[in-house]
């Protein structure tokens, strides 16, 4: 569609460096790809930072000019840009961490595999059947028949998942109860995200018709809960998380 209308695609690949879709790297499927180096991301710096990538030399040059207030040569401005340079402290840290990034990803994948294997053994905990994932009503019927209480994330076979988050769906309006239980056990967890875009105050002035059709998003925002998945998480800590969930069930 973008090609038909002469548009450029900017791919938000914030925390998905290394993820693949059918063999294609996240961040390489648009005209631009954008990665985030915010500390909470899989490849995080000390503070704010990010990277823009492209395979188009002309677009790359345009981005470089915009990065320095739109000026080239210095003091001569052909475009309105800004200061988008990342500071050298962030670059120094990231240049060390990027060499270890493959191991960071492998550690997260190990943690996710352990969670899936062990949590799936608990009554009422299961992965959604991929055959039903695209049809909400069919999936709901299937989950109800299985007496599902918690739905685990699915990493499809044609994708390489890097597990920035390990997010559970807690059904029947019990998400907050599980969160409170984990917090009481001093187990870190969080909700990504509790409010959908169409419910944000900053979009309150948009026509209702432009914000319709978000029922699934609204429901899932009330079900999701992410548990620890960071690479340094050891087996004893993972078992502690699993035991806490088992106790809550």
MDAnalysis code that builds the backbone (N, CA, C; Angstrom):
import MDAnalysis as mda
import numpy as np

u = mda.Universe.empty(747, n_residues=249, atom_resindex=np.repeat(np.arange(249), 3), trajectory=True)
u.add_TopologyAttr("name", ["N", "CA", "C"] * 249)
u.add_TopologyAttr("resid", np.arange(1, 250))
u.add_TopologyAttr("resname", ["UNK", "UNK", "UNK", "UNK", "UNK", "UNK", "UNK", "UNK", "UNK", "UNK", "UNK", "UNK", "UNK", "UNK", "UNK", "UNK", "UNK", "UNK", "UNK", "UNK", "UNK", "UNK", "UNK", "UNK", "UNK", "UNK", "UNK", "UNK", "UNK", "UNK", "UNK", "UNK", "UNK", "UNK", "UNK", "UNK", "UNK", "UNK", "UNK", "UNK", "UNK", "UNK", "UNK", "UNK", "UNK", "UNK", "UNK", "UNK", "UNK", "UNK", "UNK", "UNK", "UNK", "UNK", "UNK", "UNK", "UNK", "UNK", "UNK", "UNK", "UNK", "UNK", "UNK", "UNK", "UNK", "UNK", "UNK", "UNK", "UNK", "UNK", "UNK", "UNK", "UNK", "UNK", "UNK", "UNK", "UNK", "UNK", "UNK", "UNK", "UNK", "UNK", "UNK", "UNK", "UNK", "UNK", "UNK", "UNK", "UNK", "UNK", "UNK", "UNK", "UNK", "UNK", "UNK", "UNK", "UNK", "UNK", "UNK", "UNK", "UNK", "UNK", "UNK", "UNK", "UNK", "UNK", "UNK", "UNK", "UNK", "UNK", "UNK", "UNK", "UNK", "UNK", "UNK", "UNK", "UNK", "UNK", "UNK", "UNK", "UNK", "UNK", "UNK", "UNK", "UNK", "UNK", "UNK", "UNK", "UNK", "UNK", "UNK", "UNK", "UNK", "UNK", "UNK", "UNK", "UNK", "UNK", "UNK", "UNK", "UNK", "UNK", "UNK", "UNK", "UNK", "UNK", "UNK", "UNK", "UNK", "UNK", "UNK", "UNK", "UNK", "UNK", "UNK", "UNK", "UNK", "UNK", "UNK", "UNK", "UNK", "UNK", "UNK", "UNK", "UNK", "UNK", "UNK", "UNK", "UNK", "UNK", "UNK", "UNK", "UNK", "UNK", "UNK", "UNK", "UNK", "UNK", "UNK", "UNK", "UNK", "UNK", "UNK", "UNK", "UNK", "UNK", "UNK", "UNK", "UNK", "UNK", "UNK", "UNK", "UNK", "UNK", "UNK", "UNK", "UNK", "UNK", "UNK", "UNK", "UNK", "UNK", "UNK", "UNK", "UNK", "UNK", "UNK", "UNK", "UNK", "UNK", "UNK", "UNK", "UNK", "UNK", "UNK", "UNK", "UNK", "UNK", "UNK", "UNK", "UNK", "UNK", "UNK", "UNK", "UNK", "UNK", "UNK", "UNK", "UNK", "UNK", "UNK", "UNK", "UNK", "UNK", "UNK", "UNK", "UNK", "UNK", "UNK", "UNK", "UNK", "UNK", "UNK", "UNK", "UNK", "UNK", "UNK", "UNK", "UNK"])
u.atoms.positions = np.array([
    [0.831, -1.191, 0.000],
    [0.000, 0.000, 0.000],
    [0.875, 1.253, 0.000],
    [1.974, 1.215, 0.777],
    [2.881, 2.359, 0.818],
    [3.473, 2.642, -0.563],
    [3.853, 1.589, -1.267],
    [4.420, 1.770, -2.600],
    [3.399, 2.362, -3.555],
    [2.149, 1.920, -3.444],
    [1.094, 2.423, -4.317],
    [0.876, 3.921, -4.135],
    [1.097, 4.421, -2.933],
    [0.817, 5.821, -2.622],
    [2.080, 6.662, -2.450],
    [3.244, 6.089, -2.759],
    [4.484, 6.836, -2.676],
    [4.883, 7.204, -1.265],
    [4.576, 6.336, -0.321],
    [4.870, 6.606, 1.090],
    [6.125, 5.873, 1.536],
    [6.777, 6.394, 2.566],
    [7.900, 5.723, 3.200],
    [7.410, 5.068, 4.492],
    [7.890, 3.876, 4.769],
    [7.481, 3.136, 5.963],
    [8.569, 3.250, 7.026],
    [8.192, 3.754, 8.181],
    [9.100, 3.826, 9.324],
    [8.686, 2.709, 10.291],
    [9.560, 1.742, 10.472],
    [9.251, 0.554, 11.273],
    [9.719, 0.753, 12.716],
    [8.771, 0.798, 13.625],
    [9.094, 0.925, 15.051],
    [9.493, -0.452, 15.568],
    [10.795, -0.657, 15.712],
    [11.323, -1.945, 16.175],
    [11.998, -1.776, 17.533],
    [11.443, -0.911, 18.358],
    [12.106, -0.377, 19.557],
    [12.946, -1.380, 20.323],
    [12.304, -2.455, 20.844],
    [13.037, -3.381, 21.701],
    [13.192, -4.744, 21.047],
    [13.116, -4.802, 19.728],
    [13.094, -6.101, 19.056],
    [14.346, -6.376, 18.231],
    [15.472, -5.811, 18.617],
    [16.714, -6.073, 17.890],
    [17.021, -7.562, 17.948],
    [17.172, -8.177, 16.792],
    [17.466, -9.601, 16.734],
    [16.266, -10.478, 16.477],
    [15.059, -9.947, 16.654],
    [13.863, -10.723, 16.341],
    [13.731, -10.859, 14.828],
    [13.128, -11.961, 14.400],
    [12.959, -12.199, 12.965],
    [11.527, -12.617, 12.661],
    [11.064, -12.197, 11.499],
    [9.765, -12.631, 10.971],
    [10.029, -13.329, 9.647],
    [9.838, -14.641, 9.638],
    [10.072, -15.446, 8.438],
    [11.459, -15.164, 7.851],
    [12.455, -15.103, 8.733],
    [13.833, -14.922, 8.315],
    [14.268, -13.491, 8.116],
    [13.344, -12.541, 8.209],
    [13.686, -11.129, 8.013],
    [13.826, -10.443, 9.361],
    [14.925, -9.718, 9.540],
    [15.185, -9.054, 10.810],
    [14.202, -7.915, 11.055],
    [13.738, -7.849, 12.299],
    [12.949, -6.702, 12.715],
    [13.770, -5.436, 12.502],
    [13.136, -4.426, 11.951],
    [13.832, -3.172, 11.672],
    [14.346, -3.060, 10.254],
    [14.233, -4.143, 9.460],
    [14.728, -4.116, 8.075],
    [13.600, -4.224, 7.062],
    [12.346, -4.222, 7.541],
    [11.220, -4.436, 6.625],
    [10.595, -3.145, 6.129],
    [10.992, -2.012, 6.710],
    [10.502, -0.721, 6.247],
    [11.604, 0.052, 5.554],
    [11.304, 1.277, 5.140],
    [12.343, 2.145, 4.575],
    [13.315, 2.580, 5.670],
    [12.779, 2.806, 6.854],
    [13.585, 3.063, 8.044],
    [13.212, 2.051, 9.119],
    [14.173, 1.651, 9.923],
    [13.911, 0.901, 11.140],
    [14.433, 1.703, 12.308],
    [13.731, 1.656, 13.430],
    [14.135, 2.431, 14.597],
    [14.226, 1.516, 15.812],
    [15.381, 1.551, 16.483],
    [15.600, 0.774, 17.702],
    [15.755, 1.721, 18.893],
    [15.353, 1.252, 20.057],
    [15.481, 2.037, 21.290],
    [16.570, 1.456, 22.174],
    [17.360, 2.330, 22.779],
    [18.375, 1.927, 23.742],
    [18.036, 2.410, 25.150],
    [16.756, 2.676, 25.389],
    [16.324, 3.042, 26.733],
    [16.732, 1.915, 27.693],
    [17.093, 2.219, 28.951],
    [17.631, 1.191, 29.845],
    [16.777, -0.067, 30.003],
    [15.459, 0.044, 29.853],
    [14.605, -1.129, 30.057],
    [14.539, -2.037, 28.828],
    [15.121, -1.622, 27.701],
    [15.066, -2.433, 26.487],
    [16.104, -3.556, 26.539],
    [15.991, -4.486, 25.604],
    [16.907, -5.632, 25.589],
    [18.365, -5.206, 25.429],
    [18.596, -4.143, 24.679],
    [19.937, -3.567, 24.555],
    [19.839, -2.140, 25.066],
    [20.048, -1.966, 26.374],
    [19.808, -0.680, 27.002],
    [21.078, 0.060, 27.349],
    [21.019, 1.387, 27.272],
    [22.126, 2.238, 27.674],
    [21.934, 2.732, 29.097],
    [22.678, 3.782, 29.449],
    [22.526, 4.406, 30.758],
    [21.264, 5.268, 30.809],
    [20.841, 5.787, 29.639],
    [19.687, 6.686, 29.596],
    [19.053, 6.636, 28.222],
    [18.475, 7.757, 27.808],
    [17.783, 7.782, 26.518],
    [18.774, 7.634, 25.364],
    [18.321, 6.981, 24.318],
    [19.137, 6.824, 23.118],
    [18.431, 5.895, 22.154],
    [18.888, 5.896, 20.921],
    [18.281, 5.018, 19.928],
    [19.088, 5.026, 18.651],
    [18.634, 4.237, 17.676],
    [19.344, 4.127, 16.408],
    [18.334, 4.006, 15.271],
    [18.630, 4.701, 14.203],
    [17.819, 4.628, 12.993],
    [18.644, 3.929, 11.915],
    [18.050, 2.957, 11.223],
    [18.763, 2.202, 10.196],
    [17.984, 2.233, 8.882],
    [18.723, 2.142, 7.782],
    [18.112, 2.069, 6.457],
    [19.111, 1.478, 5.478],
    [18.589, 0.860, 4.437],
    [19.433, 0.342, 3.352],
    [19.465, 1.296, 2.161],
    [18.839, 2.451, 2.311],
    [18.761, 3.438, 1.238],
    [19.802, 4.529, 1.511],
    [20.826, 4.641, 0.674],
    [21.900, 5.606, 0.914],
    [21.394, 7.043, 0.943],
    [20.445, 7.353, 0.080],
    [19.927, 8.725, 0.035],
    [19.170, 9.063, 1.321],
    [18.351, 8.118, 1.790],
    [17.627, 8.352, 3.042],
    [18.589, 8.433, 4.221],
    [19.648, 7.631, 4.196],
    [20.641, 7.662, 5.265],
    [21.311, 9.036, 5.334],
    [21.658, 9.574, 4.188],
    [22.295, 10.889, 4.148],
    [21.326, 11.962, 4.637],
    [20.070, 11.867, 4.231],
    [19.061, 12.821, 4.670],
    [18.922, 12.775, 6.200],
    [18.920, 11.564, 6.761],
    [18.805, 11.412, 8.212],
    [20.017, 12.007, 8.920],
    [21.200, 11.807, 8.357],
    [22.414, 12.364, 8.969],
    [22.355, 13.892, 9.018],
    [21.819, 14.483, 7.971],
    [21.700, 15.948, 7.934],
    [20.671, 16.423, 8.964],
    [19.530, 15.746, 9.038],
    [18.507, 16.122, 10.017],
    [19.034, 15.989, 11.437],
    [19.937, 15.055, 11.652],
    [20.481, 14.796, 12.982],
    [21.265, 15.987, 13.529],
    [21.832, 16.788, 12.628],
    [22.648, 17.940, 13.047],
    [21.978, 19.249, 12.622],
    [20.716, 19.395, 13.041],
    [19.954, 20.628, 12.820],
    [19.684, 20.908, 11.342],
    [19.804, 19.894, 10.486],
    [19.523, 20.096, 9.067],
    [20.609, 20.824, 8.320],
    [21.796, 20.894, 8.916],
    [22.869, 21.674, 8.302],
    [23.960, 20.825, 7.666],
    [24.315, 21.180, 6.431],
    [25.461, 20.598, 5.736],
    [25.819, 21.492, 4.556],
    [27.049, 22.019, 4.552],
    [28.073, 21.918, 5.590],
    [27.662, 22.699, 6.839],
    [28.492, 22.641, 7.854],
    [28.176, 23.276, 9.123],
    [27.828, 24.745, 8.930],
    [26.747, 25.151, 9.593],
    [26.209, 26.518, 9.569],
    [25.334, 26.807, 8.350],
    [25.191, 25.874, 7.437],
    [24.359, 26.081, 6.241],
    [23.227, 25.056, 6.279],
    [22.015, 25.577, 6.454],
    [20.873, 24.703, 6.737],
    [19.921, 24.639, 5.543],
    [19.778, 23.449, 4.985],
    [18.875, 23.216, 3.869],
    [17.560, 22.590, 4.320],
    [17.539, 22.085, 5.551],
    [16.332, 21.468, 6.116],
    [16.181, 21.934, 7.559],
    [14.976, 21.826, 8.071],
    [14.738, 22.068, 9.489],
    [14.955, 20.748, 10.215],
    [16.022, 20.659, 10.991],
    [16.331, 19.440, 11.736],
    [16.344, 19.705, 13.221],
    [17.119, 18.917, 13.943],
    [17.250, 19.091, 15.394],
    [18.539, 18.411, 15.825],
    [18.797, 18.431, 17.109],
    [19.970, 17.733, 17.632],
    [19.541, 16.322, 18.016],
    [19.771, 15.354, 17.119],
    [19.413, 13.963, 17.364],
    [20.647, 13.100, 17.598],
    [21.752, 13.734, 17.990],
    [22.975, 12.968, 18.232],
    [22.909, 12.277, 19.591],
    [23.357, 11.036, 19.637],
    [23.419, 10.322, 20.903],
    [24.736, 10.675, 21.590],
    [24.687, 10.897, 22.898],
    [25.910, 11.336, 23.569],
    [26.920, 10.198, 23.683],
    [28.162, 10.558, 23.827],
    [29.256, 9.595, 23.743],
    [29.258, 8.590, 24.898],
    [28.714, 8.960, 26.051],
    [28.653, 8.019, 27.165],
    [27.760, 6.829, 26.812],
    [26.600, 7.124, 26.201],
    [25.718, 6.037, 25.766],
    [26.421, 5.159, 24.727],
    [27.090, 5.797, 23.786],
    [27.774, 5.050, 22.731],
    [28.857, 4.138, 23.313],
    [29.588, 4.641, 24.313],
    [30.660, 3.848, 24.916],
    [30.104, 2.594, 25.575],
    [29.019, 2.748, 26.329],
    [28.416, 1.584, 26.988],
    [27.857, 0.602, 25.963],
    [27.113, 1.113, 24.998],
    [26.464, 0.243, 24.027],
    [27.464, -0.490, 23.138],
    [28.606, 0.151, 22.862],
    [29.611, -0.508, 22.027],
    [30.195, -1.725, 22.731],
    [30.160, -1.733, 24.064],
    [30.591, -2.906, 24.833],
    [29.463, -3.942, 24.900],
    [28.251, -3.483, 25.193],
    [27.130, -4.407, 25.382],
    [26.716, -5.110, 24.092],
    [26.824, -4.438, 22.961],
    [26.349, -5.030, 21.711],
    [27.130, -6.297, 21.373],
    [28.371, -6.390, 21.821],
    [29.178, -7.590, 21.573],
    [28.646, -8.794, 22.342],
    [27.858, -8.526, 23.379],
    [27.300, -9.585, 24.212],
    [25.813, -9.804, 23.959],
    [25.278, -9.088, 22.981],
    [23.826, -9.091, 22.797],
    [23.281, -10.464, 22.432],
    [24.005, -11.219, 21.643],
    [23.539, -12.561, 21.270],
    [23.350, -13.425, 22.519],
    [24.241, -13.274, 23.487],
    [24.100, -14.042, 24.730],
    [22.929, -13.537, 25.552],
    [22.724, -12.211, 25.582],
    [21.558, -11.673, 26.289],
    [20.268, -12.299, 25.735],
    [20.192, -12.375, 24.412],
    [18.998, -12.926, 23.767],
    [18.849, -14.400, 24.085],
    [19.944, -15.149, 24.008],
    [19.895, -16.580, 24.315],
    [19.424, -16.816, 25.751],
    [19.855, -15.958, 26.671],
    [19.452, -16.095, 28.076],
    [17.952, -15.857, 28.231],
    [17.434, -14.856, 27.558],
    [15.993, -14.593, 27.617],
    [15.206, -15.755, 27.005],
    [15.690, -16.287, 25.896],
    [15.016, -17.419, 25.258],
    [15.020, -18.642, 26.163],
    [16.118, -18.849, 26.875],
    [16.188, -19.946, 27.846],
    [15.149, -19.755, 28.949],
    [15.052, -18.534, 29.466],
    [14.092, -18.257, 30.534],
    [12.656, -18.470, 30.061],
    [12.358, -18.006, 28.849],
    [11.005, -18.174, 28.310],
    [10.676, -19.651, 28.127],
    [11.617, -20.422, 27.592],
    [11.384, -21.850, 27.385],
    [11.117, -22.561, 28.716],
    [11.851, -22.157, 29.743],
    [11.644, -22.751, 31.070],
    [10.266, -22.409, 31.618],
    [9.885, -21.150, 31.517],
    [8.554, -20.745, 31.966],
    [7.463, -21.543, 31.259],
    [7.552, -21.614, 29.941],
    [6.510, -22.287, 29.171],
    [6.421, -23.760, 29.553],
    [7.589, -24.412, 29.682],
    [7.599, -25.830, 30.015],
    [7.005, -26.091, 31.396],
    [7.349, -25.255, 32.378],
    [6.921, -25.501, 33.750],
    [5.525, -24.960, 34.042],
    [5.222, -23.768, 33.552],
    [3.897, -23.204, 33.816],
    [2.799, -23.997, 33.117],
    [3.125, -24.589, 31.964],
    [2.131, -25.383, 31.228],
    [1.681, -26.610, 32.010],
    [2.470, -27.007, 32.996],
    [2.118, -28.177, 33.810],
    [1.068, -27.846, 34.868],
    [0.855, -26.556, 35.130],
    [-0.076, -26.164, 36.176],
    [-1.509, -26.209, 35.661],
    [-2.462, -26.612, 36.486],
    [-3.861, -26.666, 36.051],
    [-4.390, -25.282, 35.702],
    [-5.014, -25.175, 34.552],
    [-5.585, -23.906, 34.137],
    [-4.621, -22.982, 33.428],
    [-3.365, -23.413, 33.226],
    [-2.371, -22.588, 32.535],
    [-2.031, -23.258, 31.213],
    [-2.120, -22.510, 30.120],
    [-1.864, -23.108, 28.799],
    [-1.500, -22.047, 27.787],
    [-0.891, -22.484, 26.721],
    [-0.670, -21.605, 25.579],
    [-1.915, -21.634, 24.707],
    [-2.231, -20.495, 24.126],
    [-3.344, -20.452, 23.182],
    [-3.001, -21.316, 21.975],
    [-3.984, -21.990, 21.470],
    [-3.790, -22.794, 20.270],
    [-3.623, -21.849, 19.085],
    [-2.476, -21.892, 18.372],
    [-2.273, -20.979, 17.235],
    [-3.388, -21.036, 16.206],
    [-4.058, -22.174, 16.122],
    [-5.143, -22.309, 15.146],
    [-6.307, -21.377, 15.464],
    [-6.401, -20.947, 16.724],
    [-7.527, -20.105, 17.129],
    [-7.139, -18.651, 17.357],
    [-5.852, -18.329, 17.235],
    [-5.386, -17.014, 17.662],
    [-5.965, -15.863, 16.853],
    [-6.296, -16.093, 15.584],
    [-6.755, -14.996, 14.736],
    [-8.247, -14.724, 14.868],
    [-8.952, -15.592, 15.542],
    [-10.400, -15.406, 15.711],
    [-10.694, -15.341, 17.200],
    [-11.057, -14.175, 17.673],
    [-11.231, -13.965, 19.113],
    [-12.340, -14.843, 19.670],
    [-13.481, -14.891, 19.000],
    [-14.603, -15.659, 19.536],
    [-14.282, -17.146, 19.578],
    [-13.605, -17.641, 18.534],
    [-13.228, -19.051, 18.516],
    [-12.228, -19.354, 19.617],
    [-11.284, -18.456, 19.829],
    [-10.290, -18.646, 20.879],
    [-10.949, -18.637, 22.247],
    [-11.880, -17.712, 22.459],
    [-12.570, -17.634, 23.743],
    [-13.306, -18.933, 24.048],
    [-13.968, -19.456, 23.040],
    [-14.711, -20.704, 23.220],
    [-13.768, -21.843, 23.574],
    [-12.647, -21.895, 22.872],
    [-11.666, -22.959, 23.109],
    [-11.064, -22.848, 24.501],
    [-10.690, -21.636, 24.927],
    [-10.110, -21.439, 26.252],
    [-11.112, -21.779, 27.356],
    [-12.365, -21.412, 27.151],
    [-13.392, -21.720, 28.148],
    [-13.560, -23.231, 28.301],
    [-13.502, -23.933, 27.172],
    [-13.635, -25.392, 27.209],
    [-12.476, -26.043, 27.945],
    [-11.320, -25.366, 27.941],
    [-10.132, -25.894, 28.628],
    [-10.055, -25.446, 30.093],
    [-11.055, -24.686, 30.534],
    [-11.043, -24.119, 31.889],
    [-9.771, -23.308, 32.142],
    [-9.380, -22.542, 31.138],
    [-8.143, -21.768, 31.225],
    [-8.287, -20.615, 32.211],
    [-7.235, -20.413, 32.999],
    [-7.169, -19.291, 33.920],
    [-6.061, -18.317, 33.519],
    [-4.981, -18.872, 33.003],
    [-3.851, -18.064, 32.542],
    [-3.439, -18.558, 31.173],
    [-3.235, -17.614, 30.242],
    [-2.815, -17.955, 28.885],
    [-1.371, -17.498, 28.694],
    [-0.507, -18.410, 28.271],
    [0.905, -18.105, 28.061],
    [1.128, -17.536, 26.665],
    [2.176, -16.745, 26.488],
    [2.489, -16.226, 25.149],
    [2.948, -17.350, 24.222],
    [2.757, -17.111, 22.920],
    [3.132, -18.090, 21.899],
    [4.218, -17.509, 21.017],
    [5.317, -18.233, 20.853],
    [6.342, -17.861, 19.887],
    [6.166, -18.735, 18.651],
    [5.691, -18.160, 17.569],
    [5.408, -18.961, 16.379],
    [6.680, -19.537, 15.769],
    [6.549, -20.694, 15.128],
    [7.703, -21.395, 14.577],
    [8.414, -20.589, 13.493],
    [7.677, -19.733, 12.769],
    [8.296, -18.971, 11.683],
    [8.936, -17.662, 12.172],
    [8.915, -17.442, 13.474],
    [9.513, -16.232, 14.045],
    [10.650, -16.586, 14.995],
    [11.605, -15.676, 15.135],
    [12.621, -15.762, 16.184],
    [12.268, -14.722, 17.233],
    [11.863, -15.176, 18.408],
    [11.354, -14.312, 19.467],
    [12.493, -13.973, 20.422],
    [12.629, -12.692, 20.793],
    [13.704, -12.305, 21.713],
    [13.189, -11.986, 23.115],
    [11.876, -12.074, 23.331],
    [11.287, -12.026, 24.667],
    [11.685, -10.783, 25.463],
    [11.384, -9.629, 24.896],
    [11.539, -8.399, 25.675],
    [10.671, -8.451, 26.924],
    [9.484, -9.013, 26.794],
    [8.598, -9.254, 27.930],
    [8.084, -10.689, 27.855],
    [7.717, -11.223, 29.000],
    [6.990, -12.498, 29.047],
    [5.646, -12.179, 29.677],
    [4.635, -12.060, 28.825],
    [3.354, -11.504, 29.242],
    [2.269, -12.572, 29.314],
    [1.664, -12.683, 30.477],
    [0.558, -13.598, 30.711],
    [-0.766, -12.880, 30.451],
    [-1.752, -13.646, 30.013],
    [-3.137, -13.155, 30.027],
    [-3.836, -13.850, 31.188],
    [-4.300, -13.069, 32.148],
    [-4.987, -13.622, 33.307],
    [-6.477, -13.389, 33.105],
    [-7.226, -14.465, 32.982],
    [-8.628, -14.381, 32.572],
    [-9.569, -14.158, 33.759],
    [-10.828, -13.927, 33.422],
    [-11.930, -13.823, 34.389],
    [-11.764, -12.661, 35.369],
    [-11.099, -11.593, 34.918],
    [-10.994, -10.408, 35.755],
    [-10.103, -10.565, 36.975],
    [-9.176, -11.527, 36.945],
    [-8.355, -11.819, 38.130],
    [-6.910, -11.345, 37.989],
    [-6.626, -10.543, 36.952],
    [-5.255, -10.079, 36.731],
    [-4.699, -9.318, 37.935],
    [-5.466, -8.388, 38.453],
    [-4.970, -7.567, 39.560],
    [-4.723, -8.410, 40.811],
    [-5.537, -9.459, 40.989],
    [-5.340, -10.340, 42.145],
    [-4.011, -11.076, 42.039],
    [-3.663, -11.540, 40.839],
    [-2.373, -12.201, 40.660],
    [-1.235, -11.211, 40.834],
    [-1.396, -10.027, 40.297],
    [-0.358, -9.000, 40.473],
    [-0.122, -8.721, 41.951],
    [-1.192, -8.547, 42.707],
    [-1.045, -8.251, 44.128],
    [-0.368, -9.406, 44.864],
    [-0.687, -10.621, 44.463],
    [-0.077, -11.806, 45.067],
    [1.421, -11.833, 44.805],
    [1.829, -11.563, 43.559],
    [3.251, -11.565, 43.224],
    [3.989, -10.433, 43.932],
    [3.363, -9.267, 43.992],
    [3.985, -8.129, 44.678],
    [4.195, -8.463, 46.154],
    [3.212, -9.115, 46.768],
    [3.342, -9.503, 48.177],
    [4.499, -10.479, 48.373],
    [4.804, -11.254, 47.338],
    [5.926, -12.202, 47.384],
    [7.239, -11.539, 46.984],
    [7.176, -10.231, 46.748],
    [8.347, -9.445, 46.328],
    [8.897, -9.927, 44.972],
    [7.970, -10.310, 44.092],
    [8.323, -10.705, 42.726],
    [7.926, -9.576, 41.785],
    [8.889, -9.074, 41.050],
    [8.608, -7.970, 40.135],
    [7.641, -8.372, 39.039],
    [6.707, -7.500, 38.730],
    [5.761, -7.726, 37.627],
    [5.191, -6.366, 37.249],
    [4.645, -6.279, 36.034],
    [4.090, -4.996, 35.625],
    [3.056, -5.211, 34.530],
    [2.290, -4.158, 34.269],
    [1.227, -4.196, 33.266],
    [1.648, -3.345, 32.084],
    [1.821, -3.969, 30.931],
    [2.179, -3.263, 29.694],
    [1.071, -3.518, 28.656],
    [0.119, -2.631, 28.542],
    [-0.088, -1.326, 29.154],
    [-1.517, -1.268, 29.654],
    [-1.787, -0.519, 30.732],
    [-3.129, -0.547, 31.322],
    [-4.169, 0.255, 30.558],
    [-3.725, 1.214, 29.738],
    [-4.661, 2.088, 29.017],
    [-4.307, 2.069, 27.534],
    [-5.283, 1.790, 26.682],
    [-5.040, 1.749, 25.241],
    [-4.994, 3.161, 24.663],
    [-4.430, 3.290, 23.469],
    [-4.246, 4.619, 22.876],
    [-5.552, 5.381, 22.721],
    [-6.604, 4.685, 22.299],
    [-7.869, 5.389, 22.069],
    [-8.504, 5.872, 23.360],
    [-8.022, 5.377, 24.509],
    [-8.558, 5.805, 25.796],
    [-7.735, 6.919, 26.441],
    [-6.654, 7.317, 25.783],
    [-5.793, 8.355, 26.339],
    [-6.446, 9.728, 26.218],
    [-6.243, 10.551, 27.223],
    [-6.849, 11.878, 27.244],
    [-6.397, 12.721, 26.056],
    [-5.157, 12.515, 25.606],
    [-4.640, 13.341, 24.514],
    [-5.383, 13.102, 23.201],
    [-6.146, 11.999, 23.107],
    [-6.917, 11.722, 21.888],
    [-8.424, 11.908, 22.112],
    [-8.778, 12.528, 23.215],
    [-10.197, 12.662, 23.552],
    [-10.971, 13.497, 22.540],
    [-10.251, 14.353, 21.784],
    [-10.936, 15.224, 20.830],
    [-11.147, 14.570, 19.476],
    [-10.658, 13.365, 19.274],
    [-10.826, 12.696, 17.982],
    [-12.246, 12.162, 17.837],
    [-12.741, 12.086, 16.601],
    [-14.093, 11.556, 16.383],
    [-14.217, 10.128, 16.903],
    [-15.352, 9.824, 17.479],
    [-15.561, 8.486, 18.035],
    [-15.393, 7.409, 16.969],
    [-15.774, 7.729, 15.737],
    [-15.694, 6.738, 14.663],
    [-14.254, 6.314, 14.382],
    [-13.312, 7.218, 14.627],
    [-11.908, 6.897, 14.364],
    [-11.310, 6.030, 15.452],
    [-12.011, 5.892, 16.570],
    [-11.505, 5.133, 17.712],
    [-12.322, 3.872, 17.966],
    [-13.168, 3.501, 17.018],
    [-14.020, 2.332, 17.213],
    [-13.262, 1.058, 16.875],
    [-13.836, -0.065, 17.253],
    [-13.241, -1.347, 16.916],
    [-12.078, -1.741, 17.787],
    [-12.015, -1.201, 19.006],
    [-10.882, -1.482, 19.908],
    [-11.274, -2.381, 21.072],
    [-12.364, -3.114, 20.933],
    [-12.868, -3.908, 22.050],
    [-11.859, -4.946, 22.533],
    [-11.186, -5.587, 21.605],
    [-10.202, -6.613, 21.991],
    [-9.051, -5.970, 22.757],
    [-8.568, -4.813, 22.268],
    [-7.492, -4.104, 22.955],
    [-7.896, -3.722, 24.371],
    [-9.134, -3.244, 24.522],
    [-9.609, -2.852, 25.838],
    [-9.612, -4.047, 26.792],
    [-10.087, -5.174, 26.292],
    [-10.167, -6.353, 27.151],
    [-8.779, -6.852, 27.542],
    [-7.894, -6.941, 26.553],
    [-6.557, -7.465, 26.839],
    [-5.798, -6.548, 27.788],
    [-6.022, -5.237, 27.692],
    [-5.368, -4.299, 28.606],
    [-5.734, -4.590, 30.057],
    [-6.872, -5.234, 30.266],
    [-7.297, -5.600, 31.615],
    [-6.857, -6.995, 32.022],
    [-6.158, -7.706, 31.118],
    [-5.754, -9.086, 31.401],
    [-4.249, -9.281, 31.485],
    [-3.475, -8.411, 30.857],
    [-2.042, -8.676, 30.702],
    [-1.247, -8.401, 31.973],
    [-0.241, -9.256, 32.194],
    [0.675, -9.092, 33.314],
    [2.011, -9.719, 32.928],
    [3.079, -8.933, 32.983],
    [4.401, -9.419, 32.592],
    [5.208, -9.797, 33.826],
    [5.871, -10.955, 33.739],
    [6.694, -11.452, 34.837],
    [8.170, -11.368, 34.439],
    [9.099, -11.479, 35.392],
    [10.517, -11.279, 35.081],
    [11.032, -12.223, 33.995],
    [11.828, -11.680, 33.060],
    [12.354, -12.471, 31.949],
    [13.796, -12.079, 31.632],
    [14.345, -11.082, 32.331],
    [15.674, -10.567, 32.015],
    [16.715, -11.694, 32.056],
    [17.770, -11.536, 31.263],
    [18.737, -12.600, 31.055],
    [19.427, -13.105, 32.303],
    [19.644, -12.227, 33.289],
    [20.361, -12.624, 34.502],
    [19.505, -13.439, 35.467],
    [18.233, -13.594, 35.161],
    [17.324, -14.367, 36.009],
    [17.810, -15.821, 36.067],
    [18.108, -16.315, 37.262],
    [18.629, -17.682, 37.349],
    [17.509, -18.692, 37.596],
    [17.858, -19.954, 37.576],
    [16.844, -21.003, 37.676],
    [16.093, -20.954, 38.999],
    [16.805, -20.698, 40.093],
    [16.146, -20.627, 41.396],
    [15.114, -19.497, 41.426],
    [15.443, -18.373, 40.799],
    [14.499, -17.253, 40.759],
    [13.297, -17.579, 39.882],
    [13.553, -18.245, 38.760],
    [12.424, -18.644, 37.898],
    [11.509, -19.611, 38.636],
    [12.091, -20.540, 39.371],
    [11.284, -21.492, 40.131],
    [10.463, -20.788, 41.206],
    [11.009, -19.720, 41.753],
    [10.275, -18.943, 42.749],
    [9.047, -18.283, 42.116],
    [9.217, -17.754, 40.911],
    [8.081, -17.157, 40.205],
    [7.018, -18.208, 39.897],
    [7.454, -19.350, 39.400],
    [6.533, -20.431, 39.047],
    [5.778, -20.923, 40.282],
    [6.509, -21.076, 41.400],
    [5.866, -21.547, 42.645],
    [4.842, -20.543, 43.136],
    [5.125, -19.262, 43.000],
    [4.181, -18.239, 43.452],
    [2.894, -18.279, 42.626],
    [3.040, -18.477, 41.310],
    [1.859, -18.569, 40.451],
    [1.060, -19.822, 40.785],
    [1.758, -20.934, 41.023],
    [1.097, -22.186, 41.385],
    [0.315, -22.028, 42.684],
    [0.903, -21.330, 43.633],
    [0.228, -21.097, 44.916],
    [-1.037, -20.267, 44.719],
    [-0.967, -19.263, 43.844],
    [-2.136, -18.405, 43.605],
    [-3.265, -19.183, 42.949],
    [-2.915, -20.089, 42.047],
    [-3.945, -20.871, 41.365],
    [-4.741, -21.738, 42.340],
])
